[in-house]
Amino acid sequence: MTQDITILRLGHQGDGIAEGPIYAPRTLPGEVVSGTVEGNQLIDIRVKTPSEDRVKAPCSHYRSCGGCQLQHASDRFVADWKVEVVRNALAAQGLNTLMRPIHTSPERSRRRATIAVRRTKKGALAGFHGRASETITELLDCHLLEPELTAAIPVAKALGSLGGSRKAELAVTLTLSDAGLDVSVKGGKSLDGPLELALAQATEQHDLARLTWDDEVIAMRHAPTQRFGSAHVTPPPGAFLQATKDGEQALTRAVLEIVQNRKKVADLFAGSGTFSLPLAQSAEVHAVEGEAAMTRALDQGWRRAEGLKKITTETRDLFRRPLMPDEIDRFDGVVLDPPRAGAEAQVIELAQAKPPVIAYVSCNPVSFARDAKHLADAGYTLEWVQVVDQFRWSSHTELAACFRLPGKK
């Protein structure tokens, strides 16, 4: 039965929420919409009274593709909403601070994407999944990806034709590097002689820098380097990388501002050196990361670079073995960039050690706010937060935050 409902607010996943709660995707606060309620979801939605913030989605794939949730909303609305998500997460922990203006990466700036590929009778289908669906929307164009990355989608299709199964999907991660396209494939057929030869030939045919098949490097014609500060690093296949170069630069500027004039900095959850290497232009750095391949890549990048101060690396699971206060005492600044779960165990030890300044980079406002509460309770001042939106039109929110201990230099 069709009914009318009024959208009250947006949830953290970008869906409109009405009383009930009833969730209505691709709606905006204040809109009156009609549809059929199934459980707590509204389907077959028709907008009867649109919001003044509703705009025409720029992408022709928007209705069928699940890559974006918020292309129907104005840029101003999305920016304000993302800042408010962070503000509300902090308020839930009893915290408030200065919110700096949001930094939003431009359209067509994503340098990495994971493409779903399914082999078909005639070849392969490649694109993004529809919303909450296993259906793949084939991409002819994309307003998120760098044009060079969009142009590489046929490479994913070709690899699906070579080594995909009609019973399962391939996940093909395409990454732009300084030396060309870096491709990592998961879920493909088991390697044998003929397939390995065909994949090696495909690497040449498509001029790939590197091709990795279920964690085995098939060929590396050129080192797929990324530049962090003045250093060039070859991250291991599939390693974490900030989604856009623009967003990475914004986060790096924030981190460098927070820990400026520090002499010895600990970079925790350091990855392949996104922040460690720029930091080493003015400070000695101890970089700690749980994946040995990433610490090796960071170390090699540092050794090849010129003019940087000393970087030491340590492979360590900071969830199970956080740095303890006596290990933290030698640093006068700390950088944290944990995954979505946050860094609660490490933050508890930081709260005891009390380094003078902490730069916290987060991709999850809720876990960030929880950790910020621990630091606030230990006497830290949360001086400011800046939201950095690398994932346009999505519900994903990243930020950089400055924590300072009053009276401690």
N, C-alpha and C positions, 0 to 999 in steps of 0.2 A: 504494500500500500504506500503510495507516494504521500509525503508530508513535507511541510515547510519548516525549516529550522533557521535560527539566527546564530551565526558564528560569533563566539565571545572572544576568543584569543587563539594564538598559535601555540602549539606544543613544541617541545624540543626537537621533534623530528620534522617540523615544518607543516604538520597537518593542522587544519582548522579544528577547533574544539567547540562543541555546543553543549548545552546542559545534558547531563546523563551520566558520564560524558559520552558524547557521540563524536567520532572522528570523521572529518571530511577532507580528503586530500585536495590540494590546489584550490583552497578557498582562503579568504582573508577576514580578519576581524570586522564585524559590522555588516557583513554580507548576509542577505537572506537567500537561502538556497533551498532547492527541493530535491528529493531523492527517496530511495527506499532504504530503510534501516535494516541491516542484517547484523545481529549481535550488537556490537558497539561501533559499527562502520556504516557510513552513508555511501550508497552506490548509485550509479546512474544520475550523477549530480548535474543539476542545471542551475545556473546562477540567475536569480530573479532580480535582486537588487545588488549591483556590483559596488565594491569599494572604490573610492576615488584613487586608491593606490593600485588598482588592477590595471595591468598593461597587456598588450598583445605580446605573447611569447615570441622572441625573435627566431627561434629554431623551429624548423618544419617538423622535426622529430619529437617535439615536446610531449605530445599526447601519448605517444607509444613508448618513448624511451624513459627509463627510470634513472638516468644519470643526473637529472636536475629535479628539484622539488619546488623551486620558487621563481621560475621564469615568468610567472603570471603577476609578480609583484614588482613595483617600481624599485629602482636601485636605492632610493632614499629610504623606502620602507624596510628593505632587507638589511641595510646598514644599521638603521636604528634598532631593528629587532635583534640583531646579533649582539649589539652592545648591551641591550636590555637583558638578554639571556645571561650574560656574564654578571651584570649587576644583580640580577635576581638570585643567581647561584651564591654570590657573596652575601647578599642580604639574608639568605637562609641560614648562613653561619654567623649572623650578627655583625657582618663586616661591610664597610663602605669605603670608597676611595675615589680619587680623581680618575675619570675615564678619559683618556686621550682620544683624539679623533681617530676613527677607524681607518685602516689602510686596506684598500681593496685592490687585488690584482686585476689587471685588465682582461677583457675577453680574449679568447684564443691565446692563452699564455701557459696552459698546462703542458709541462714537458714530459709527463709520464702518464700512462693509462694502461689499465688491464682490460683487454678485449676478450669477450667471450666468443669462442669459435666452435661451431658444430659442423662436422662433415656431412655432406648431403650427396645425393645420387649424382649431381652435376658438378660437385666441387666442394665448396664450403660456404657457410654463412658466418659473418663476423660483425659484431657490434656490441651494444650494451643491452642488458636485460630490461624488460619492461618493469614497471613498479610491482614488487611482490610477485614476480612472475618468472618462469623459466623460458619465456619467449624472448628470442633475441631480435632486437630492432637493428636492422642493417643501417649503418651510418653512411650517408652520402656526403654529409657535411656535419661539423660540430662546432658550436660557438665556444666550447671550453678549451679544446685542444689547440696547441700551436699548429698552424697549417701544415708544417712539415710532418707532424705526428699524424694528422688526419690522412695525409697522403700515403702514410705507411700502413694503413689498415689492409690494403691488398697483400702486404707481406704476411700478416696474420692469417689471411684466407689461404694463401699458398702453403703455409706451414700446416694448416688444418687439413688441406687436401693430401699432403704428404704423410703426416703422422697422426692424424686425428682418428677417432673412432665414432661411428654413427650411434654408439650407445652411450657415449660420454662426451662432455665438453672439454675443450682446451681452455686454459687461462693463459693468454699471451700478453705479457707485460712488455710494452714498448717504451723505451726511455731515450730521449735525445741526449747525446753526449757531445763533447767537443770534437770527437772523431767520427761521429755518425751514429747510426741507430744501434742501440744495445737491446737485445731481445732475449727474454727469459720465458720458457714455456713450461707449464705444469699440466699434468694429466694426460700426456700423450702416450702413444704406444711404447712398449718396451723397446729399447734400442737393440738393433742387430746390425750386421754388416751392411746390408743394402740400405736400411733406413739411415744409418750414420753417414754413408756416402752421399745419399740424396740430400741430407740436411747440410752437409759440407758444401755441396754444389749450390744449394739455395743461398748459403751465406755469401758465396761469390756472386751469384746472379743478382742478388738484391743489394749488394754492396753494404753488407752489415759489418759493424765494427766487431760485434761479438754475438754468438748464438749459444744459449744454454738450454739444455733439454733435461727437465727434471733433475736439476742441480749438477748435471755433467756438462762441462764446456765442450761443445762440438768444435768450435773454431773461434779464434780471436785474431782477426786480420789487423786490427788496430786497437790499442788500449782505449777503452771507452771512458775517458777521463772527465771528471767534473772539477771545476775551479772553485776552491774555497779560499778566499783571500787571495794571496799571491801564489798559492800552492795548487798543483794539479794532482788529483787523487783518482785512482781507479777503484771504485767501490766494488765489492764482490757482487756477483749476480743477484738481483732482486733486493739488494740492500736498501734500507730506508733512505729516502731523498725527499727534501721539501718539494711540494707539488709544483710550485712555480719559482723561477729564478727571482722574479720580482718580490714574491713573498719571503723567500729566503733572505734577500737583501734587507727587507724591512725588519725582519726578526733580528738579523745580525746587527743592524744599526742600533736597535734597542738594547741588545745584550752588551755591545761595546760601550754604549753610554752608561749603562748601569755599573759596569765594573771598571770604568776608566780610572787610570792612575793606580790600579792594583798591581802588585809586583808578582804575586804567586796566586794562580787561580786553579781551582779544581773544576773540571768540566765533566759532569756526571751524566751518564747516558749519552756519551759523546758521539756515537755513531762512527762515521768515517771522517769526522773532523769538520763538520759544518761550522761550528763555532770555535773549536780549538785552534784551527789554523789562522783565522783572522785575529783571535786573541793573542797569538804568539808574536804578532807584530810589535807588541809592547809589554807583554808579561810572560813569565814562565808558566807553563800549563801542565797539569797532570790530568790526562784524559782517561776516563774509566768507562768501559763499555762491556756488555755481556757477551758479545759475539767476537770471537778471536779473529775472524776474517776481516772484520771492520777495523779492529785496532791495528792489525798488520797493514791494511791499506792506509790508514791515517799515518802510521809511522813511516811508511815508504814515501808518502807524499811530503811529509816534513823533511825527510832526509834529502829529497831531491830539490827542495825549495832553497832559496837564498835569502839571507837577511832576517831570518826568524829566530826568536829566542828559543830556549830549550823546551821541548815537549817530551814528557815521559808518558808511556801508555801502560794500562793495566786491564787485563781481561777479568771481569768480576761480575757476578750476578748481584746487582744492588738491591734486588727484592729480598734475596735470602741472606746476603752478606753486605749490608750497607757499610759505608765508611763510618768508623766509630769516632767519638770526639777527639781522642788522642791522635788520630790520623788526620782529622780536619784542622787541628790547631795550627798547622804550618801554613795554611792558606789565608790570605786576607780578602778573598772573594770566591764565590761559588756560582757556577752555572748549572741549572737543572733543566733537562729536556726529556722528561719521561714519556713512555707511551700512555695510552688512554687511561690505564689504571691509576696513573699518578705515581707518587713516590713516597707514600706514607711512612714506610719503614725508614727510609733515608732522611726524611724531613724530621722525624722524631729525634734522630741523632744530631741533625743540624741544630735543632732547637736547644739541645744540651751544649753543643760545642760553641754556638753563637759566633760564627764568622761575621764580620762587620756588614757585609752586603751580599745579597743573593739575587741573581737574575733567574727567574723561573719562566720557562717557555712551556706552554701547555696546549694540548689539542682537545681537552675535555674540561669545560668550565666547572662541572660538578666535582670531579676529583681535585681540580686545582683549588676550589673553594675550601674543600675539606683540609687540604694540606696548608692552605693559607691560614686557616683557623689555628692549627698547631703552632705556626710561626708567630701569629699575633699573640697567642697565649704565652709565648716565651718572651714577649717584649718587643718583637719586630713591628715596625711601621710599614704597612703596605702603602708606598708613596703614590704609585700610579699603575694603571693597567692600560695596555694598548691592544685592541683587537686587530688581528691581521687576517683578512678574509682571502685565503688562497683558493677557496672552493666556491666560486660564484654560483649563486642560485641553488646552493645546497644548504642543509641545516648544519653543516660542519662549521665549527668555530675554533679559531686558534688565537693565542694571545701571548704577549710578553708582559712580565710584571716585575716591579722593582720593590724589593724588601730591604729595609735598612734598620740597623740596630742603633737607636739613639745613644749618643755619647761615646760610641766606639768607632774609631777611625780605622 
